Amino acid sequence: MFDFSGRVALITGSSRGIGYAAAQALGRKGATVILNGRDAATLEQAAKTLCGQGVEAHALPFDIADVGQASRAVDEVLDRLGRIDIFFSNAGIQHREPLLSFPLADFERVLFANLTSQWALGRHIAAGMARQGYGRIIFTGSITALAGRKGITAYTAAKSALHGLVRQWAAELAGDGITVNAIAPGYIKTELTRNLWNDADFTAWLHDRVPQKKWGEPEDIAAALVFLASRESGFVTGQTLVVDGGMTACM
């Protein structure tokens, strides 16, 4: 089970953190992994590290918010490797500011990066998956789409819409052999959350809210991703899998 030999996976936002752990997990199970990020040097180093672990990894730098650039990069992969079987849409941005002072420009920027550009690139990749009659699309959602949090109105709106998109795409693409799901991570210990997990007060609050009383690790998300990206998950589509240590299950 969970053999990805012969499969090609594109993971956006994969030079570090959750995306890198996902690429590593898929690669160790036989997939050819395409790493993506905006910083070419960081991305090349990540790919080199994975190759040193016996993973067939390639770097593909582009900004997902540049729809034209992203589509052209995907076409390069298709020309070179012939297929993309798995798309883990993991890249995203954040802007924190109270609702009543949140600038419209920042709202639109966050919404475009976290929803519109995901829709555009995902649809472009889905067209190729439909031609081959097989595909796995997984989006990174968020527990903020399930429970609100102050200061992130644009992010919450984008992720909530993304969860709805998963259900709609699942209905529309099922006949083409494509499943569409999302993973909603809880608080995961990555470089992007370093300020929070170095904050003793925040960690105490988190431990009080999470039944398992700990931060999640990128590997926790990667394990869920391996299942949703696998052949064995073929009867699972239109779902959002919450990986948060039980945080959103409790009052």
C-alpha positions in Angstrom: 0.0 0.0 0.0 0.9 3.7 -0.5 3.4 3.0 -3.3 3.9 6.1 -5.4 6.4 4.7 -7.9 5.8 6.3 -11.3 3.8 9.1 -9.9 4.7 12.8 -10.3 3.8 15.2 -7.5 3.9 19.0 -7.6 3.9 20.7 -4.2 3.7 24.5 -3.9 5.3 26.2 -1.0 7.7 23.3 -0.5 11.1 24.7 0.2 10.5 24.3 3.9 7.8 23.5 6.5 4.7 21.5 5.7 5.4 21.5 1.9 8.9 20.2 2.3 7.8 17.4 4.7 5.1 16.4 2.3 7.6 16.3 -0.6 10.0 14.2 1.5 7.2 11.8 2.5 6.0 11.3 -1.1 9.5 11.0 -2.4 10.5 8.4 0.1 7.6 6.3 -1.2 8.7 6.5 -4.8 7.2 9.6 -6.2 9.0 12.1 -8.4 8.5 15.4 -6.5 8.5 18.9 -8.0 9.3 21.5 -5.3 8.0 25.0 -5.7 8.7 28.3 -4.0 9.6 31.9 -4.9 13.3 31.8 -3.8 15.2 29.8 -6.3 18.3 29.4 -4.2 16.4 28.1 -1.2 14.4 25.8 -3.4 17.5 24.4 -5.1 19.0 23.6 -1.7 15.8 21.8 -0.6 15.8 19.7 -3.8 19.5 18.9 -3.4 18.9 17.7 0.2 16.1 15.4 -0.9 18.2 14.0 -3.8 20.8 13.2 -1.2 18.2 11.1 0.6 17.5 9.1 -2.5 14.5 11.1 -3.6 14.0 12.2 -7.2 13.4 15.9 -6.6 13.3 18.8 -9.0 13.1 22.6 -8.2 10.5 24.7 -10.0 10.6 28.3 -8.8 7.6 30.4 -9.5 5.2 32.7 -7.7 1.7 31.1 -7.5 0.2 34.6 -7.4 1.5 35.2 -10.9 -1.0 33.0 -12.8 0.7 33.2 -16.1 4.1 32.4 -14.7 2.7 29.5 -12.7 0.8 28.0 -15.7 3.9 28.2 -17.9 6.0 26.5 -15.2 3.4 23.6 -15.1 3.6 23.3 -18.8 7.4 22.9 -18.6 6.9 20.0 -16.2 4.3 18.4 -18.4 6.6 18.7 -21.4 9.6 17.2 -19.5 7.9 14.5 -17.4 4.7 13.9 -19.3 2.2 14.1 -16.4 1.3 15.4 -13.0 -0.6 12.9 -10.9 -0.6 14.7 -7.5 -1.0 18.4 -6.8 -0.6 19.6 -3.2 -1.6 23.3 -3.3 0.2 24.5 -0.1 1.5 28.0 -0.8 -0.2 31.0 0.8 0.2 34.3 2.5 -1.1 36.0 5.6 -1.8 39.6 6.7 -2.7 40.4 10.3 -4.7 43.5 11.2 -7.9 44.2 13.0 -11.1 44.1 10.9 -12.0 47.8 11.2 -8.6 48.9 9.9 -7.9 46.1 7.5 -7.0 47.7 4.1 -9.1 46.7 1.1 -5.9 46.2 -1.0 -4.5 43.7 1.5 -7.8 41.9 1.7 -7.8 41.5 -2.1 -4.1 40.5 -2.1 -4.6 37.8 0.4 -7.8 36.6 -1.2 -6.0 36.4 -4.6 -3.0 34.5 -3.3 -4.9 32.1 -1.1 -8.0 31.4 -3.3 -8.0 32.9 -6.8 -4.5 31.8 -7.8 -5.1 28.3 -6.2 -8.2 28.0 -8.4 -6.4 29.1 -11.5 -3.4 26.8 -11.1 -5.5 23.9 -9.9 -7.8 24.1 -12.8 -4.8 24.2 -15.2 -3.4 21.1 -13.7 -6.8 19.4 -13.5 -7.1 19.7 -17.3 -4.0 17.5 -17.7 -5.2 15.1 -15.0 -8.6 14.7 -16.8 -6.8 13.8 -20.1 -4.9 11.0 -18.3 -8.0 9.9 -16.3 -6.3 10.1 -12.9 -5.4 12.8 -10.4 -5.2 13.7 -6.8 -5.7 17.4 -5.8 -5.2 18.4 -2.2 -5.4 22.0 -0.9 -4.1 23.3 2.4 -7.2 24.6 4.2 -7.3 26.0 7.7 -9.0 25.5 11.0 -9.7 29.3 10.8 -12.4 28.3 8.2 -14.1 26.4 11.1 -13.5 28.7 14.0 -12.8 32.4 13.6 -9.8 34.3 15.0 -9.2 38.0 15.4 -7.0 39.9 12.9 -7.1 37.5 9.9 -10.3 38.4 8.1 -8.9 37.9 4.6 -7.2 34.6 5.4 -10.4 33.2 7.0 -12.5 34.3 4.0 -10.1 32.7 1.5 -9.8 29.4 3.4 -13.5 29.2 4.0 -14.1 29.6 0.2 -11.4 27.1 -0.5 -13.2 24.4 1.6 -16.3 25.1 -0.5 -14.3 24.8 -3.7 -13.1 21.4 -2.6 -16.6 20.1 -2.4 -17.6 21.7 -5.7 -14.6 20.4 -7.6 -15.1 17.0 -6.2 -18.5 16.9 -7.8 -17.3 18.3 -11.1 -14.1 16.2 -11.6 -15.1 12.8 -10.2 -16.0 11.6 -13.7 -12.4 12.3 -14.8 -10.9 10.1 -12.2 -9.8 13.0 -10.0 -10.3 13.3 -6.3 -10.2 16.7 -4.5 -9.7 17.1 -0.8 -8.2 19.6 1.7 -6.2 19.3 4.9 -6.9 21.8 7.6 -3.8 22.0 9.9 -4.0 23.2 13.4 -1.0 24.9 15.0 2.1 23.4 13.4 5.6 24.1 14.4 7.3 25.6 11.3 9.6 28.5 10.6 6.5 30.7 9.9 5.2 30.1 13.4 8.5 30.4 15.2 7.5 33.6 17.0 4.5 31.8 18.4 6.1 28.6 19.5 8.9 30.6 21.1 6.2 32.5 23.1 5.7 30.7 26.4 2.4 32.4 27.0 1.0 31.4 23.6 2.2 27.9 24.0 0.5 27.7 27.4 -2.7 28.9 25.8 -2.3 26.3 23.0 -1.7 23.5 25.4 -4.9 24.5 27.3 -6.9 24.4 24.0 -5.4 21.3 22.4 -6.4 18.0 24.1 -3.0 16.4 23.1 -1.3 19.5 24.8 1.3 19.9 22.1 2.2 21.6 18.9 1.8 19.7 15.6 4.8 18.9 13.5 5.0 19.1 9.7 5.3 15.4 9.5 1.7 15.1 11.0 0.4 16.9 7.9 2.6 15.0 5.6 1.2 11.7 6.8 -2.3 12.9 6.1 -1.2 14.1 2.7 0.3 10.7 1.8 -3.1 9.1 2.4 -5.1 11.7 0.4 -2.5 11.5 -2.4 -2.6 7.7 -2.6 -4.4 5.3 -4.9 -5.9 3.8 -1.8 -7.9 7.0 -1.0 -9.8 6.8 -4.3 -13.2 6.7 -2.6 -12.5 9.8 -0.5 -13.3 13.1 -2.2 -14.8 16.5 -1.4 -13.5 16.2 2.2 -11.6 18.5 4.6 -9.4 16.5 6.9 -8.7 18.4 10.1 -5.3 17.6 11.7 -5.2 19.7 14.8 -4.7 17.4 17.8 -8.4 17.7 18.6 -8.4 21.5 19.0 -11.6 22.2 17.0 -13.4 19.2 18.5 -13.6 20.6 22.0 -15.3 23.5 23.6 
